[in-house]
Structure formats: structure tokens, C-alpha cells
Amino acid sequence: MILHIGSQNYGPPPPVTKLTVEQDLRLRILEDRVRENYDKMEEEIITIILALQHQNFVLSNSLTNLVKQWPKVQPTINEDLSMFGILLETKD
């Protein structure tokens, strides 16, 4: 069987790297406060703080997008709900 990569169901959705307007504003406020309160802090440390916060926003956006696009649970033939990714068998 050949899997066509152009298919809509191929793998997880791509990560969301664009920040929302609110996140961009919160990042700017954080930068202003860090620069205001820590004048003597080295530029590298400020860059690390801002990069970590930016990465936090990107990860939360990507996770939210993944949860939104997760397959919905469909009833099976015997009207029980199927459970994606859960192994229900036990070893005797």
C-alpha cells in the first residue's frame, strides 16, 4: 500500500509559529519590564529570557492546534466509543 503524502491525514498538523496579537503584546511588555528593571543585565540574558517566552507561546499555540485537529471519537458498530491510542487488552 502506498501512502500519498498529499493526503490530509498524513501526520500531525504543522506547528503554529505565528504569535497572536495578545502574545506579541505580552512579549513586548515583558521585554520593556526586563530592560527597565535590569539595566545592568547583559544583552545575552535578556535575549535568552525573551526567546524562552517566545518558544513557550509557540509551543502552546502548536499544542492547542494539535488538540483542535485531533480525530473525533466515532461510535463503532456495537455502539461503544472507540478509544484512540489506548490498549484495552491485558496479558493473562
C-alpha positions as CSV (number, residue, x, y, z in Angstrom):
1,M,0.0,0.0,0.0
2,I,1.4,3.4,-1.0
3,L,0.7,6.4,1.3
4,H,0.2,9.6,-0.6
5,I,1.9,12.5,1.3
6,G,-0.6,15.0,-0.1
7,S,-3.3,13.4,2.0
8,Q,-5.0,15.5,4.6
9,N,-4.5,12.8,7.3
10,Y,-0.7,12.5,6.9
11,G,0.9,13.0,10.4
12,P,0.2,15.8,12.9
13,P,-0.6,19.3,11.8
14,P,2.4,21.7,11.3
15,P,3.4,23.8,14.3
16,V,1.9,27.2,14.7
17,T,4.9,29.6,14.8
18,K,3.0,32.9,14.5
19,L,2.1,34.6,17.8
20,T,-1.3,36.1,18.4
21,V,-1.6,39.8,18.9
22,E,-2.1,39.3,22.6
23,Q,1.0,37.2,22.9
24,D,3.1,39.6,20.9
25,L,1.9,42.4,23.2
26,R,2.7,40.4,26.3
27,L,6.2,39.6,24.9
28,R,6.8,43.3,24.3
29,I,5.6,44.2,27.8
30,L,8.0,41.6,29.2
31,E,10.9,43.0,27.2
32,D,10.1,46.5,28.4
33,R,10.0,45.5,32.0
34,V,13.2,43.4,31.8
35,R,15.1,46.3,30.2
36,E,13.6,48.8,32.6
37,N,14.3,46.9,35.8
38,Y,17.6,45.3,34.8
39,D,19.7,48.0,33.2
40,K,23.0,46.2,34.0
41,M,21.8,42.8,32.8
42,E,23.8,41.6,29.9
43,E,22.1,41.6,26.5
44,E,22.6,37.8,26.1
45,I,20.5,37.1,29.2
46,I,17.7,39.4,28.0
47,T,17.7,37.6,24.7
48,I,17.5,34.2,26.4
49,I,14.6,35.4,28.5
50,L,12.7,36.7,25.5
51,A,13.5,33.6,23.4
52,L,12.2,31.3,26.1
53,Q,9.0,33.2,26.4
54,H,8.5,33.2,22.7
55,Q,9.1,29.5,22.5
56,N,6.6,29.0,25.3
57,F,4.0,30.8,23.2
58,V,4.8,28.8,20.0
59,L,4.6,25.5,21.9
60,S,1.2,26.4,23.5
61,N,-0.2,27.5,20.1
62,S,1.0,24.3,18.5
63,L,-0.4,22.1,21.2
64,T,-3.8,24.0,21.0
65,N,-3.8,23.4,17.3
66,L,-3.0,19.7,17.7
67,V,-5.8,19.2,20.2
68,K,-8.3,21.0,17.9
69,Q,-7.4,18.8,14.9
70,W,-7.3,15.5,16.9
71,P,-9.6,12.9,15.4
72,K,-13.0,13.0,16.9
73,V,-14.2,9.7,18.6
74,Q,-16.7,7.9,16.4
75,P,-19.0,5.1,17.8
76,T,-18.1,1.7,16.5
77,I,-20.6,-0.9,15.2
78,N,-21.6,-2.1,18.7
79,E,-22.2,1.5,19.8
80,D,-19.2,1.5,22.1
81,L,-16.9,4.5,21.7
82,S,-13.6,3.7,20.1
83,M,-10.6,4.9,22.1
84,F,-7.6,6.1,20.0
85,G,-4.2,5.1,21.3
86,I,-5.5,3.1,24.3
87,L,-4.7,-0.6,24.5
88,L,-7.5,-2.4,26.3
89,E,-6.1,-5.9,26.2
90,T,-4.4,-7.4,29.2
91,K,-1.9,-10.2,29.5
92,D,-3.2,-13.3,31.3
